[in-house]
């Protein structure tokens, strides 16, 4: 469960970021399914990229504290990386889909 919870947080925040971009940017106007899928995929990818850029080193004391609850899953790498990655990938997919319609 300790490895699955961060991925769930990344997927959910990616979907939130994707929905926000889809609502705010006219170029990213598309159906719900592409927004949800691109947001979820972008959320996991964005959190992974942000985690590797900021250093993925885990403090043993923090790992023990994270194993006791949600602390490890609700860190900034997962939340900000997920929302940002979901928003960016949804914007890209929306722009490509919009360009293909023309």
Secondary structure, DSSP 8 states (H G I E B T S, - for coil): -HHHHHHHHHHHHHHHHHHHHHHH-GGG---HHHHHHHHHHHHHHHHHHHHHHS-----HHHHHHHHTSSTTTTSHHHHHHHHHHHHHHHHHHHHHHHHHH-
